[in-house]
Amino acid sequence: MRRHEFKPGRLVAGLFLTLTAVIYAGDAGGLWETPWFAVIPLVTGGLCLAALTGSAAHGIRRRIRSRAARAAAPAPGSAPASARDSAGTPG
């Protein structure tokens, strides 16, 4: 199985939608009584939380990538390694 990027926003959305399904399954099974409008705050709140989580994770991931790119880039004003190596050798 190929590895994939972890997406915490999708995890949060899935948890809230699964919670909603469990609540309504319990109502359908006769374990408890659930009002019909209970789905609205659960799904809306879950999707809003998932959006916030996804946005935060995206910002963190972007910041980490930009730091890694800056660390890998050569220092400004320095010559590339090939130019430095060939400059000191007689031709």
DSSP file with accessible surface (Angstrom, degrees, kcal/mol):
  #  RESIDUE AA STRUCTURE BP1 BP2  ACC     N-H-->O    O-->H-N    N-H-->O    O-->H-N    TCO  KAPPA ALPHA  PHI   PSI    X-CA   Y-CA   Z-CA
    1    1 A M              0   0  215      0, 0.0     2,-0.1     0, 0.0     0, 0.0   0.000 360.0 360.0 360.0 133.5    0.0    0.0    0.0
    2    2 A R        -     0   0  224      1,-0.1     2,-0.2     0, 0.0     0, 0.0  -0.461 360.0-117.0 -73.6 142.8    1.4    3.4   -0.9
    3    3 A R        -     0   0  234     -2,-0.1     2,-0.3     1,-0.0    -1,-0.1  -0.524  34.2-165.7 -76.6 147.7    1.9    5.9    1.9
    4    4 A H        -     0   0  148     -2,-0.2     2,-0.2     3,-0.0     3,-0.0  -0.877  28.4 -86.8-132.4 165.5   -0.2    9.0    1.7
    5    5 A E        -     0   0   79     -2,-0.3     2,-0.3     1,-0.1     0, 0.0  -0.510  45.2-115.5 -74.1 134.6   -0.1   12.4    3.4
    6    6 A F        -     0   0  131     -2,-0.2    -1,-0.1     1,-0.0     0, 0.0  -0.566  28.1-167.3 -72.1 130.0   -2.0   12.6    6.7
    7    7 A K     >  -     0   0   89     -2,-0.3     4,-1.4     1,-0.1     3,-0.5  -0.867   8.6-175.7-122.5  96.0   -5.0   14.9    6.5
    8    8 A P  H  > S+     0   0   26      0, 0.0     4,-2.4     0, 0.0     5,-0.2   0.804  80.9  63.0 -65.8 -27.1   -6.4   15.7   10.0
    9    9 A G  H  > S+     0   0   10      1,-0.2     4,-2.3     2,-0.2     5,-0.2   0.915 103.8  47.7 -63.0 -41.3   -9.3   17.7    8.6
   10   10 A R  H  > S+     0   0  181     -3,-0.5     4,-2.5     2,-0.2    -1,-0.2   0.862 109.5  54.3 -67.4 -34.4  -10.7   14.6    6.9
   11   11 A L  H  X S+     0   0   93     -4,-1.4     4,-2.4     2,-0.2    -2,-0.2   0.939 109.8  46.4 -63.3 -45.9  -10.2   12.6   10.1
   12   12 A V  H  X S+     0   0   25     -4,-2.4     4,-2.3     2,-0.2     5,-0.2   0.929 113.0  49.4 -63.5 -44.3  -12.2   15.2   12.1
   13   13 A A  H  X S+     0   0   19     -4,-2.3     4,-2.4     1,-0.2     5,-0.2   0.933 111.7  49.2 -61.6 -43.8  -15.0   15.3    9.5
   14   14 A G  H  X S+     0   0   31     -4,-2.5     4,-2.4     1,-0.2    -1,-0.2   0.888 109.6  51.8 -63.3 -39.0  -15.1   11.5    9.4
   15   15 A L  H  X S+     0   0  106     -4,-2.4     4,-2.5     2,-0.2    -1,-0.2   0.927 111.6  45.9 -64.8 -43.1  -15.4   11.2   13.2
   16   16 A F  H  X S+     0   0   61     -4,-2.3     4,-2.3     2,-0.2    -2,-0.2   0.899 113.9  47.8 -68.8 -38.7  -18.3   13.7   13.4
   17   17 A L  H  X S+     0   0   84     -4,-2.4     4,-2.2    -5,-0.2    -1,-0.2   0.893 112.5  49.8 -69.8 -34.6  -20.2   12.0   10.5
   18   18 A T  H  X S+     0   0   84     -4,-2.4     4,-2.6    -5,-0.2    -2,-0.2   0.908 109.3  52.1 -67.2 -40.4  -19.6    8.6   12.1
   19   19 A L  H  X S+     0   0   81     -4,-2.5     4,-2.5     2,-0.2    -2,-0.2   0.921 109.1  50.2 -60.0 -43.0  -20.8   10.0   15.5
   20   20 A T  H  X S+     0   0   11     -4,-2.3     4,-2.3     1,-0.2     5,-0.2   0.920 110.6  49.5 -61.4 -42.7  -24.0   11.3   13.7
   21   21 A A  H  X S+     0   0   59     -4,-2.2     4,-2.3     1,-0.2    -2,-0.2   0.907 110.7  49.7 -64.7 -39.7  -24.5    7.8   12.1
   22   22 A V  H  X S+     0   0   81     -4,-2.6     4,-2.4     2,-0.2    -1,-0.2   0.912 109.7  51.7 -66.0 -40.7  -24.1    6.1   15.5
   23   23 A I  H  X S+     0   0   41     -4,-2.5     4,-1.7     1,-0.2    -2,-0.2   0.938 114.0  42.7 -62.3 -45.1  -26.6    8.4   17.2
   24   24 A Y  H  X S+     0   0   63     -4,-2.3     4,-2.5     2,-0.2    -1,-0.2   0.839 111.4  54.9 -73.4 -29.3  -29.2    7.8   14.5
   25   25 A A  H  X S+     0   0   64     -4,-2.3     4,-2.2    -5,-0.2    -1,-0.2   0.902 107.8  50.3 -67.2 -39.5  -28.5    4.0   14.5
   26   26 A G  H  <>S+     0   0    5     -4,-2.4     5,-2.2     2,-0.2     6,-0.9   0.881 111.2  48.9 -64.2 -36.8  -29.1    4.0   18.2
   27   27 A D  H ><5S+     0   0   41     -4,-1.7     3,-0.9     1,-0.2    -2,-0.2   0.922 111.8  48.4 -67.1 -42.5  -32.4    5.9   17.7
   28   28 A A  H 3<5S+     0   0   89     -4,-2.5    -2,-0.2     1,-0.2    -1,-0.2   0.847 110.1  52.5 -67.8 -32.0  -33.4    3.4   14.9
   29   29 A G  T 3<5S-     0   0   61     -4,-2.2    -1,-0.2    -5,-0.2    -2,-0.2   0.523 115.3-115.5 -80.1  -6.2  -32.5    0.5   17.2
   30   30 A G  T < 5S+     0   0   63     -3,-0.9    -3,-0.2    -4,-0.4    -2,-0.1   0.627  80.9 122.4  84.3  12.4  -34.7    1.8   20.0
   31   31 A L  S   <S-     0   0  135     -5,-2.2     2,-0.3     1,-0.2    -4,-0.2   0.848  83.4 -10.4 -75.8 -34.6  -31.8    2.4   22.4
   32   32 A W  S    S-     0   0  115     -6,-0.9     2,-0.5    -9,-0.1    -2,-0.3  -0.957  72.2-102.8-154.1 172.4  -32.6    6.1   22.8
   33   33 A E        -     0   0  168     -2,-0.3    -6,-0.1    -3,-0.1    -9,-0.0  -0.896  32.4-172.9-107.6 123.6  -34.7    8.9   21.4
   34   34 A T        -     0   0   15     -2,-0.5     2,-0.0   -10,-0.1    -2,-0.0  -0.967  23.7-124.4-118.0 127.5  -33.0   11.4   19.1
   35   35 A P    >   -     0   0   62      0, 0.0     3,-1.5     0, 0.0     4,-0.2  -0.359  23.5-119.8 -66.6 152.0  -34.7   14.5   17.7
   36   36 A W  G >  S+     0   0  196      1,-0.3     3,-0.7     2,-0.1     4,-0.2   0.809 109.7  57.0 -65.0 -28.0  -34.7   14.8   14.0
   37   37 A F  G >  S+     0   0  107      1,-0.2     3,-1.0     2,-0.1    -1,-0.3   0.452  77.0  94.6 -86.4   2.9  -32.9   18.2   14.0
   38   38 A A  G <> S+     0   0   21     -3,-1.5     4,-1.3     1,-0.3    -1,-0.2   0.775  75.1  65.9 -66.2 -22.2  -29.9   16.8   16.0
   39   39 A V  H <> S+     0   0   51     -3,-0.7     4,-2.7    -4,-0.2     5,-0.4   0.832  89.4  66.9 -69.2 -29.2  -28.0   16.2   12.7
   40   40 A I  H <> S+     0   0   95     -3,-1.0     4,-2.3     1,-0.2     5,-0.4   0.962 106.1  35.4 -63.5 -55.4  -27.8   19.9   11.9
   41   41 A P  H  > S+     0   0   85      0, 0.0     4,-2.2     0, 0.0     5,-0.3   0.885 118.6  53.3 -69.0 -31.9  -25.4   21.0   14.7
   42   42 A L  H  X S+     0   0   35     -4,-1.3     4,-2.1     2,-0.2    -2,-0.2   0.960 116.5  35.5 -65.2 -51.0  -23.4   17.8   14.6
   43   43 A V  H  X S+     0   0   37     -4,-2.7     4,-2.7     2,-0.2     5,-0.2   0.940 121.4  46.6 -70.8 -44.5  -22.7   17.9   10.9
   44   44 A T  H  X S+     0   0   77     -4,-2.3     4,-2.3    -5,-0.4     5,-0.2   0.944 116.5  44.2 -63.9 -47.6  -22.3   21.7   10.7
   45   45 A G  H  X S+     0   0   30     -4,-2.2     4,-2.6    -5,-0.4    -1,-0.2   0.908 114.3  50.5 -63.5 -40.5  -20.1   21.9   13.7
   46   46 A G  H  X S+     0   0    0     -4,-2.1     4,-2.4    -5,-0.3    -2,-0.2   0.912 111.4  47.0 -64.8 -42.0  -18.1   18.9   12.6
   47   47 A L  H  X S+     0   0   91     -4,-2.7     4,-2.2     2,-0.2    -1,-0.2   0.889 112.5  50.0 -69.6 -35.4  -17.5   20.3    9.1
   48   48 A C  H  X S+     0   0   75     -4,-2.3     4,-2.3    -5,-0.2    -2,-0.2   0.929 112.5  47.1 -66.7 -43.2  -16.5   23.7   10.6
   49   49 A L  H  X S+     0   0   86     -4,-2.6     4,-2.6     1,-0.2    -2,-0.2   0.891 111.3  52.1 -63.9 -38.1  -14.1   22.1   13.0
   50   50 A A  H  X S+     0   0   10     -4,-2.4     4,-2.9     2,-0.2    -1,-0.2   0.897 108.6  50.7 -64.9 -38.9  -12.7   20.0   10.1
   51   51 A A  H  X S+     0   0   59     -4,-2.2     4,-2.4     2,-0.2    -2,-0.2   0.924 112.1  46.6 -65.7 -43.0  -12.2   23.1    8.0
   52   52 A L  H  X S+     0   0  125     -4,-2.3     4,-2.4     2,-0.2    -2,-0.2   0.924 114.3  47.8 -63.9 -42.4  -10.3   24.8   10.8
   53   53 A T  H  X S+     0   0   40     -4,-2.6     4,-2.6     2,-0.2   -44,-0.2   0.923 112.8  48.2 -64.7 -44.7   -8.2   21.7   11.5
   54   54 A G  H  X S+     0   0   28     -4,-2.9     4,-2.4     2,-0.2    -1,-0.2   0.899 112.0  49.3 -63.7 -39.9   -7.4   21.3    7.8
   55   55 A S  H  X S+     0   0   83     -4,-2.4     4,-2.3    -5,-0.2    -2,-0.2   0.916 112.3  47.8 -65.9 -42.6   -6.5   25.0    7.4
   56   56 A A  H  X S+     0   0   57     -4,-2.4     4,-2.4     2,-0.2     5,-0.2   0.930 112.8  48.4 -64.4 -43.2   -4.2   24.8   10.5
   57   57 A A  H  X S+     0   0   15     -4,-2.6     4,-2.7     1,-0.2    -2,-0.2   0.903 111.0  51.0 -64.8 -38.8   -2.5   21.7    9.2
   58   58 A H  H  X S+     0   0  101     -4,-2.4     4,-2.5     2,-0.2    -1,-0.2   0.921 110.9  48.4 -64.6 -43.2   -2.0   23.2    5.8
   59   59 A G  H  X S+     0   0   25     -4,-2.3     4,-2.2     2,-0.2    -2,-0.2   0.915 113.4  46.8 -63.4 -42.0   -0.4   26.3    7.2
   60   60 A I  H  X S+     0   0  107     -4,-2.4     4,-2.4     2,-0.2    -2,-0.2   0.934 113.3  48.6 -64.9 -45.5    1.9   24.2    9.4
   61   61 A R  H  X S+     0   0   58     -4,-2.7     4,-2.3    -5,-0.2    -2,-0.2   0.906 111.9  49.3 -62.7 -40.9    2.8   21.9    6.5
   62   62 A R  H  X S+     0   0  160     -4,-2.5     4,-2.2     2,-0.2    -1,-0.2   0.911 110.9  50.0 -66.2 -39.9    3.5   24.9    4.3
   63   63 A R  H  X S+     0   0  159     -4,-2.2     4,-2.1     2,-0.2    -2,-0.2   0.915 110.7  49.4 -66.1 -40.8    5.7   26.6    6.9
   64   64 A I  H  X S+     0   0  102     -4,-2.4     4,-2.2     1,-0.2    -2,-0.2   0.924 111.6  49.3 -64.4 -42.9    7.7   23.4    7.4
   65   65 A R  H  X S+     0   0  145     -4,-2.3     4,-2.2     1,-0.2    -1,-0.2   0.898 110.3  50.0 -64.6 -39.6    8.3   23.0    3.7
   66   66 A S  H  X S+     0   0   50     -4,-2.2     4,-2.2     2,-0.2    -1,-0.2   0.891 110.4  50.3 -69.1 -35.7    9.4   26.6    3.3
   67   67 A R  H  X S+     0   0  150     -4,-2.1     4,-2.1     2,-0.2    -1,-0.2   0.915 111.2  48.7 -65.5 -41.4   11.9   26.3    6.1
   68   68 A A  H  X S+     0   0   62     -4,-2.2     4,-1.8     1,-0.2    -2,-0.2   0.896 111.2  50.3 -65.6 -37.6   13.3   23.1    4.6
   69   69 A A  H  X S+     0   0   63     -4,-2.2     4,-1.3     1,-0.2    -1,-0.2   0.898 111.0  48.7 -68.0 -38.9   13.6   24.8    1.2
   70   70 A R  H  < S+     0   0  165     -4,-2.2    -1,-0.2     1,-0.2    -2,-0.2   0.883 110.8  50.7 -67.8 -37.1   15.4   27.8    2.8
   71   71 A A  H  < S+     0   0   87     -4,-2.1    -1,-0.2     1,-0.2    -2,-0.2   0.858 112.3  46.8 -69.2 -32.3   17.8   25.4    4.6
   72   72 A A  H  < S+     0   0   86     -4,-1.8    -1,-0.2    -5,-0.2    -2,-0.2   0.715  94.4  93.0 -82.0 -20.5   18.6   23.5    1.4
   73   73 A A  S  < S-     0   0   55     -4,-1.3     2,-0.0    -5,-0.1    -3,-0.0  -0.437  85.2-106.3 -74.7 146.5   19.1   26.6   -0.7
   74   74 A P        -     0   0  108      0, 0.0    -1,-0.1     0, 0.0     3,-0.1  -0.320  44.2 -90.9 -68.3 156.1   22.7   28.0   -1.0
   75   75 A A    >   -     0   0   66      1,-0.1     3,-1.6     4,-0.1     2,-0.1  -0.368  50.6 -96.8 -65.6 144.1   23.6   31.1    0.9
   76   76 A P  T 3  S+     0   0  133      0, 0.0    -1,-0.1     0, 0.0     3,-0.1  -0.374 107.8  20.5 -64.6 137.6   23.0   34.4   -1.1
   77   77 A G  T 3  S+     0   0   90      1,-0.3     2,-0.3    -3,-0.1    -2,-0.1   0.338  94.6 119.2  89.1  -8.5   26.2   35.7   -2.7
   78   78 A S    <   -     0   0   55     -3,-1.6    -1,-0.3     1,-0.1     3,-0.1  -0.690  64.9-118.7 -91.9 147.6   28.0   32.4   -2.6
   79   79 A A        -     0   0   45     -2,-0.3    -4,-0.1     1,-0.1    -1,-0.1  -0.446  37.4 -93.0 -78.5 154.0   29.2   30.8   -5.8
   80   80 A P     >  -     0   0   85      0, 0.0     4,-2.0     0, 0.0     3,-0.4  -0.258  38.8-108.8 -61.8 156.5   27.9   27.3   -6.8
   81   81 A A  H  > S+     0   0   56      1,-0.2     4,-2.2     2,-0.2     5,-0.2   0.876 117.7  54.4 -59.1 -37.9   30.0   24.4   -5.7
   82   82 A S  H  > S+     0   0   91      1,-0.2     4,-1.8     2,-0.2    -1,-0.2   0.890 108.2  49.2 -66.8 -36.0   31.2   23.7   -9.2
   83   83 A A  H  > S+     0   0   41     -3,-0.4     4,-1.3     2,-0.2    -1,-0.2   0.895 111.3  49.6 -70.4 -37.3   32.4   27.2   -9.8
   84   84 A R  H  X S+     0   0  146     -4,-2.0     4,-0.9     2,-0.2    -2,-0.2   0.904 111.3  49.2 -67.5 -40.6   34.3   27.2   -6.5
   85   85 A D  H  < S+     0   0  119     -4,-2.2     4,-0.5     1,-0.2     3,-0.3   0.912 114.3  43.4 -67.2 -41.2   36.0   23.9   -7.3
   86   86 A S  H  < S+     0   0   78     -4,-1.8     3,-0.3    -5,-0.2    -1,-0.2   0.735 103.4  66.9 -80.2 -19.0   37.1   24.9  -10.7
   87   87 A A  H  < S+     0   0   85     -4,-1.3    -1,-0.2     1,-0.2    -2,-0.2   0.864 102.0  45.5 -71.1 -32.6   38.3   28.4   -9.7
   88   88 A G  S  < S+     0   0   69     -4,-0.9    -1,-0.2    -3,-0.3    -2,-0.2   0.630  96.2  85.5 -89.2 -10.2   41.2   27.1   -7.5
   89   89 A T  S    S-     0   0   91     -4,-0.5     2,-0.1    -3,-0.3    -4,-0.0  -0.721  82.2-117.2 -95.3 135.6   42.6   24.5  -10.0
   90   90 A P              0   0  129      0, 0.0    -2,-0.1     0, 0.0    -1,-0.0  -0.461 360.0 360.0 -69.7 145.2   45.1   25.5  -12.6
   91   91 A G              0   0  127     -2,-0.1    -5,-0.0     0, 0.0    -2,-0.0   0.539 360.0 360.0-101.0 360.0   43.8   24.9  -16.1
